[in-house]
Amino acid sequence: MSRSLTAGLLCVLLVAGIAVLQHFTLDKKSLFAPVSTSGSIGEPVVTDDFSLEVLDLEVGSALEATDILGDPVGPIEANGVWVLVRARITASHTTMTNFPAELRMKDGTTYDVPGWFSDSLDRATLSPGLPQEGAFLFEVPLERIDEPALVVTHAPDFNRYLGAQASVALDPAEPRSLDDPLVLLPPEVRTGKDNDASE
């Protein structure tokens, strides 16, 4: 009888142990999510693959830019407002060609960069150690802007799994609302404090 009691007790302990361990397992989405580093506007956010510093934030209803052929277009009216996030980004040790950006609100709603603007910073190619300054551009309904954050993820081979990710809280920064159209300029490689060259 003591043998069957011991076996029963071991079975109960085993089931209880499995139930406890179930609380420590991660779902697949969490297991392969990008490795995120957070920061705030005006300070560099350093990840394993790149560093990102948000320099300025502008909001406007119209935009001037260039098309894919380099011809000027605009002013282009937004179906809400344009949010222009000026930033400096530097690859650390490998060339980066795919680093999608999104504007993420407090409730989890995300806005991607419109793909038809060739001068957007997410279209640049980053060489290690050469900072590029430019802007990420988003089109957002004005009433939906609520504690936004710029989220940039290095996605080599278009795969965001376990990619380096920088998240910069933009909420403390008061966006500069401009009456004139916002201007989206091509990214510039910064080779020194006062020197720059167009890429």
PyMOL commands that set and color helices and strands:
alter all, ss='L'
color gray80, all
select helices_A, chain A and resi 2-22+28-31+121-123+142-144+156-158
alter helices_A, ss='H'
color red, helices_A
select strands_A, chain A and resi 35-40+45-46+50-66+72-91+101-104+110-112+132-140+149-153+164-169+176-177+182-183+188-190+196-198
alter strands_A, ss='S'
color yellow, strands_A
deselect
rebuild
show_as cartoon
